[in-house]
Every structure is written in C-alpha cells, then in structure tokens.
Amino acid sequence: MTGELAPRPETRVSDDERNRVVDRLNQAVGEGRLTLAEFETRVDGVLAARTQAELEPWTADLPAAVGAPESAQLRSRASSLRRAGRWVVPRRLLIETRSSSVRLDLTQAVITSPTVEVLLDVQSSSVQLILPPGASAEVHDVELTASSARARVPDSGGLHVVLRGTLRSSSLRVRYQRRFLRWRW
C-alpha cells in the first residue's frame, strides 16, 4: 500500500510544474548554489522542457527543496477535520479516521509535488477531497467494504492525486470546487 510513487519520464509537464522548478532554481541562486549565468541557462532549458525526463536534469545536482514535509498523518476519532485555504500538502498523506468527517480543500493549498499520494484507512466516516482546476485523481486502488467512492475527474496533465487504501462503511468523494457567480463551495 505504500509503494514508491514517481511521475513517469514520458509524462508531459504543466506550466505549474515548470514554474515550481524555476522557483527552485531561483532559491538555489539565493543560496549561492548557482551563478546568474547558470540560472539563465537552466531557466531556458526548463521553459523548453516538455516531459518529466527533460525537466529533471536541470535540478539533478541541487538538493531537494526544503519546506514541504515528505509525508503527514491526519487522524480523527468521532470528529470533524477540515483543511482549507493556504496549507502545505505533503507528497504522501495518510488519513486515518473513525466515525469522522474529513474535508480537504486543495484549491488554495501549497502543493510542491506534481503527484500527491493519499493513503486511506477510513471506517464509518466521510472523506471529501476538493481539487484545484486542472488537477486529476485516480481511485482505482481503493478497497471498499459497505462503502461508496465517487470521482469524476478527467486526467488533465496537472496535479495528479492517487488515492489508495481501505474504506469500511464510509464514503469517499473527489470533486472540483463548485462555483455560482461569486459563491464557492
């Protein structure tokens, strides 16, 4: 259930992914790891990259960006757990709930990885995941026991969320943010 998840080399990159790499290069200049000439050359290469394989060499000799944790756990028992606004989303997120309600809104979250893995251990609970525009989700590896899972999210090439784990007497719903005029929910 906790296998290593990495983007495939032939996967096309989005503008957001390119911008994240440019931000990382900018951070490396600030740390003194790159000269301005190296920075300009690398930025040109990043902006020309079309796939993950073309993007990786430009940051291969730099340490991983510091800031976002690699993984985090969200646990709740007979509670309501909400995450919304600007919060940092780790690459791997474990949700363990019993008789709870969990709502994770990623529309304004700080997401540092192109792929986020959500591991579920849910019993008698409801889990709702709200994706930003241009994101996609995969719920093929979720074991359901007296539960329901709904996700009508197309594969778009942007952020990709992979959900795995088990649901027992629970519900899982993955959707985009709803909008009507100025209201959002």
Phi, psi and omega in degrees: 000339183247038180296155180291134183238119180224149178294145178289146182298330183274358179292131179287145182263151179265171176297323178299317179295319176298317180297323177296320179292320177297319176299319179295319177295320177298320177296321180295325176295316179297329179277352181085015181277336180230148172275167179297324178295317177296319180301312181298317179297315182292320179298318177301317179294319180295315181293336177272346183293140179246335182233168178301320182296325178284337183276324187298320183298337184287341178236010184299327182266008179256147176292158180299147180295137179266143177144296182275133177290155179291321180211161178209156178241136173242117181238139176210145178231117179050050185219177175240123183242124181230139172229123180210169180077210180270106174221151184274125180261120177286170179292328180231128183232122178259124177248116180238111183226152174224121178051049185226173174236126182237129177227116180247114180258111183265004187296327179242009183288156176270111184244116186262353182240143179290341179231130177243129179257125179247116179261127187249135168224087193238132179223127179051045185220170173237137179235128178235129180239121181252117186267150174286162177301140179087000179267163177223164181220154179229121181238033184282340185250043179244125179271123183250132174229110183052045185223175175223147177222129179231131176205112175244073185235120180286156174282117189246348181093352178269220176304137178235125180252127179249122180254132180221158174127206185230144173234128178237119182051047186221176176226143178234131180224125178243126183207170172271167178290137177274145180221139172214112186054248181263350183275144177224139176207000000 
